[in-house]
Amino acid sequence: MESKIRKLKNKVQDNLFTGMALAVPVIFVVFIIYPVMKIIGAGFFDGTSFTLAHATPLLEERGIRVLLNTARVSLLSTVGATILGIILAIGVVKGRWPGRRLFTFAAILHIISPPFIAAVVFIMLFGRRGFITHTLLGLDTSFIGWQAIVFLQILGNASIAFLVIASVLRRIDPNLEKSALDLGASRLRVFFTVTLPLMIPGILAAVVLVFANIIADFGTPILVGGGFRVLASEAYLQVLSLYNMPYASVLSILLALPCLLVLFMEKNILSDRNFYSTRLTQEEDAADQRPAFNLITLALVYVICIIYALLTLTQFSVIAIGAFTTTWGHDFSFSMRHIDIVLNQGAGSIKNSLTFAIQVALIGPFIGIVAAYYVSLKEGLYRRTLDFVAILPFAIPGPVIGISYVLAFHNPPLILTGTGLIIVLVCIIRELPISYNAGKAVFRQVAYNLEDASKDLGAGRFMTFFRVVFPLMTPAYKVGMLHAFIHTMTTIGAVIFLVTPKNKLLTFEIFSATNSGYLGLGAAFSFVLIILTLVGILVLSMLGEIPGFLKRFRKDVLVGSKRTKPEQEL
Amino acid sequence: MKNRSLKKAITLLVLLLFSISLIAGCGTRQATQDDEALQIYAAYGNTANILEAFTAATGIKAEFIDMSSGEVLSRMRAEKGKALGDVWFGGGVDSFMVAAEEDLLHPYISPESEFIDDRLKDPNGYWTGVSIVLVTFVVNKDLAETKGVPIPQTWEELIDPQYKDEILMPNPGISGTAFTAIASILQRMGEEDGWAFIEKLDANMPYYAERGNEPPQKASMGEIMIGISPDGINSQREGYPVEVIYPQDGTAWWHSPVAIIAGTDKLEKAQAFVDWTLTPEGQEILAFESPRPAVRPGVTVPDDVERLENLNLVEYDFALAAQERDRIVEQWNQRFGN
């Protein structure tokens, strides 16, 4: 009787698992491939015949300049942001300085201030009348040009790189480093031959993320570029001002190419090597107090961490000042007028942003990780195709994916425009690569034989997934969930064409307030957005602790009872 | 046993979270279908306050989002056949003309529109002007003082080398303001002299902005001295040290219209909104919230809004400008584009 029930249960679980496995390709086809086909159709087809006519402007002098600009900015920023991310990750994970846990929070704080507000803040700090450059130092500088873009991109994206790399770094078995040290290797040697190679999956995942993020960002170049055009801003303006969807589509497809290149590079580097670590727990090993580097290196790392944290703090303070003063950057008397407007006229937007962000944060990473797991079980061309599709949303600039969703889901068979659901969907799809990549990065470090062992011991696929694979994925889930929440709270490009008066979002309010010259109101909306996002992150982080808590609970409470009657489990 | 129930608990928790979010998702969707609030695409200022006054006056609920004219147009084209918005409120009149030509608008001649000058409304009722937008210089007084240069009063003064790299204007391909400014210069001076003047103006521009609102914003923050924009009064009211200059040798202008979007299912409410914006009360609120001259004669406007009779308005042929738009933008892009 008991075994029959168990068989039935296994069957149900297996079917559930098959359902998830079916859902992955279906979601990919409907919400990624179909809209992408619409873009390609718009870019390279006139009716049904193939054409290159829409691509010719790119071969003119201006088009080539745009391409060169894009290459310069995205490469410099990606390298800068990744290196800074590595330094921050090492400083936080390997260091023993007080307050380093708070630093993770500071990094998140950095990402969640919306891009256009960050640009306004830095103009106020470093611009011609900037507080630091003009008021304090008496300089007459200007915070405009490609250097300003690179600066903002490095600062903003270093946090993302940091989060991804740190989550991988935390899982590296310190025993490996310890052994190497014990065997007499120098600290530098240990870093370059043990730590760094183990970090590579994280670094590469960060590079892909950061690069795609930078190359697709149209807001920063438009705000501080001073006429410096890149592919993403060009595509955005083509859609916006000229409704030149064919040319914008060509530009988008072009944007996708380097992202795909980076992606393939990541794959090829990884496929040649094995990244093994049998460490499963994240428990701190307090016994070893030896610093990972010599003092000078450590000091340098800390200084960089502190400067970064200070910049973050300054950015937040300037926004807070703007939210509570009469005229941002000009009249510093205390005023609640902006906050009042936010809480009254902005109440609907606050509610919408929170609702969507929570939905995306809960569902998004689940889909991403299930997809990563599912893809990892597959082989050959099918696997490569799925892998490609999962990352594809990276390569499509936000506004273009937004337009493609309008084109794809405005008419039957699937009508979604005007609903909140389409906003949630587009955010889930935009965030899919992050949880997918985070999942994949963790997978690579974990020996597959763990899973095999679980299967050999008689666990079903579903059970193996939930009991063995999913707990291992907790860090990835956390990263994905936080990113999904943050992204949905702060995104503008992807949703700009999907937002209706009913479904207004906080970012939209910031965008239009800043756009209409109500900088203080924009700061107040940003302030509220940042606070809400922080609270959300706190709550979600607690949710992320639940699996660990359950595990400890099980260990402490249940293991004892199990021991008394082992045969019941077998 | 306990172990198994724990597993169940986890599975249940996941399923529960799913269903909560799904129900929440459906809830949002349901509300969209049931709620009868008028959906407005707005390229206007302070629309929130304007709509509050509209609801107070008529009892009709209304919701809006702010967009630029270009965005509204792109959106309406993408949504053709099934409009998600009911009313398009404000923006560049040239965009409304394009939309009317593409059958994106629903014609409606409001009973109130008989009080509006014929030049300011479409004869077929596709759109009706609600206010006059003026292309002005937004000048940062502090910066002018520090640099020791006078505040320019005319276009002619702008080409003086002392303003080198101090003037910011948007790209006319993107911004209706910039296009109207350029087209006005060409109509006022004639093609040849006009382009020669624009070339001299170009020498004083560090670059061209990619958003219509960048110039007044940068002028407010002291990043640039002079921004070409209609929105200086907002920055002034916010408390920024800017002065709004109406160029004496020709102030370019256009009318910002209201229109009903084709395919709306709330036609009566949309018509009520159009009517209200043209009534004396509505006009007064519009002029107060978004400081621009009203189209309806005899309406009280705030003190910081310049009286039209004091200005040297450009004699502007809108139809001609709309016809020539592509050529002008193309020619401009060839010579001055970033």
HADDOCK unambig.tbl for C-alpha pairs under 7 A between the chains (distance, minus, plus):
assign (segid A and resid 127 and name CA) (segid B and resid 223 and name CA) 6.50 0.50 0.50
assign (segid A and resid 128 and name CA) (segid B and resid 222 and name CA) 6.75 0.50 0.50
assign (segid A and resid 128 and name CA) (segid B and resid 223 and name CA) 5.28 0.50 0.50
assign (segid A and resid 129 and name CA) (segid B and resid 222 and name CA) 5.74 0.50 0.50
assign (segid A and resid 129 and name CA) (segid B and resid 223 and name CA) 6.47 0.50 0.50
assign (segid A and resid 222 and name CA) (segid B and resid 210 and name CA) 6.07 0.50 0.50
assign (segid A and resid 226 and name CA) (segid B and resid 207 and name CA) 6.06 0.50 0.50
assign (segid A and resid 226 and name CA) (segid B and resid 209 and name CA) 6.62 0.50 0.50
assign (segid A and resid 227 and name CA) (segid B and resid 207 and name CA) 5.62 0.50 0.50
assign (segid A and resid 227 and name CA) (segid B and resid 208 and name CA) 5.82 0.50 0.50
assign (segid A and resid 227 and name CA) (segid B and resid 209 and name CA) 6.23 0.50 0.50
assign (segid A and resid 227 and name CA) (segid B and resid 210 and name CA) 6.95 0.50 0.50
assign (segid A and resid 227 and name CA) (segid B and resid 338 and name CA) 5.63 0.50 0.50
assign (segid A and resid 240 and name CA) (segid B and resid 70 and name CA) 5.43 0.50 0.50
assign (segid A and resid 240 and name CA) (segid B and resid 71 and name CA) 5.24 0.50 0.50
assign (segid A and resid 240 and name CA) (segid B and resid 74 and name CA) 6.38 0.50 0.50
assign (segid A and resid 241 and name CA) (segid B and resid 70 and name CA) 4.83 0.50 0.50
assign (segid A and resid 241 and name CA) (segid B and resid 173 and name CA) 6.92 0.50 0.50
assign (segid A and resid 241 and name CA) (segid B and resid 174 and name CA) 5.06 0.50 0.50
assign (segid A and resid 243 and name CA) (segid B and resid 74 and name CA) 5.46 0.50 0.50
assign (segid A and resid 327 and name CA) (segid B and resid 238 and name CA) 6.18 0.50 0.50
assign (segid A and resid 327 and name CA) (segid B and resid 239 and name CA) 5.87 0.50 0.50
assign (segid A and resid 330 and name CA) (segid B and resid 240 and name CA) 6.65 0.50 0.50
assign (segid A and resid 345 and name CA) (segid B and resid 48 and name CA) 7.00 0.50 0.50
assign (segid A and resid 359 and name CA) (segid B and resid 21 and name CA) 5.35 0.50 0.50
assign (segid A and resid 406 and name CA) (segid B and resid 78 and name CA) 6.53 0.50 0.50
assign (segid A and resid 407 and name CA) (segid B and resid 78 and name CA) 6.51 0.50 0.50
assign (segid A and resid 410 and name CA) (segid B and resid 79 and name CA) 6.89 0.50 0.50
assign (segid A and resid 418 and name CA) (segid B and resid 84 and name CA) 6.21 0.50 0.50
assign (segid A and resid 419 and name CA) (segid B and resid 29 and name CA) 5.38 0.50 0.50
assign (segid A and resid 419 and name CA) (segid B and resid 32 and name CA) 6.88 0.50 0.50
assign (segid A and resid 420 and name CA) (segid B and resid 25 and name CA) 6.92 0.50 0.50
assign (segid A and resid 420 and name CA) (segid B and resid 28 and name CA) 6.08 0.50 0.50
assign (segid A and resid 420 and name CA) (segid B and resid 29 and name CA) 6.14 0.50 0.50
assign (segid A and resid 421 and name CA) (segid B and resid 25 and name CA) 6.10 0.50 0.50
assign (segid A and resid 497 and name CA) (segid B and resid 75 and name CA) 6.54 0.50 0.50
assign (segid A and resid 500 and name CA) (segid B and resid 65 and name CA) 6.74 0.50 0.50
assign (segid A and resid 501 and name CA) (segid B and resid 39 and name CA) 5.74 0.50 0.50
assign (segid A and resid 501 and name CA) (segid B and resid 40 and name CA) 6.61 0.50 0.50
assign (segid A and resid 501 and name CA) (segid B and resid 63 and name CA) 5.16 0.50 0.50
assign (segid A and resid 501 and name CA) (segid B and resid 64 and name CA) 4.39 0.50 0.50
assign (segid A and resid 501 and name CA) (segid B and resid 65 and name CA) 4.97 0.50 0.50
assign (segid A and resid 502 and name CA) (segid B and resid 32 and name CA) 6.86 0.50 0.50
assign (segid A and resid 502 and name CA) (segid B and resid 63 and name CA) 6.44 0.50 0.50
assign (segid A and resid 504 and name CA) (segid B and resid 65 and name CA) 6.87 0.50 0.50
assign (segid A and resid 512 and name CA) (segid B and resid 66 and name CA) 6.08 0.50 0.50
assign (segid A and resid 515 and name CA) (segid B and resid 213 and name CA) 5.68 0.50 0.50
assign (segid A and resid 516 and name CA) (segid B and resid 213 and name CA) 6.46 0.50 0.50
assign (segid A and resid 517 and name CA) (segid B and resid 217 and name CA) 5.74 0.50 0.50
assign (segid A and resid 517 and name CA) (segid B and resid 234 and name CA) 6.80 0.50 0.50
assign (segid A and resid 517 and name CA) (segid B and resid 235 and name CA) 6.05 0.50 0.50
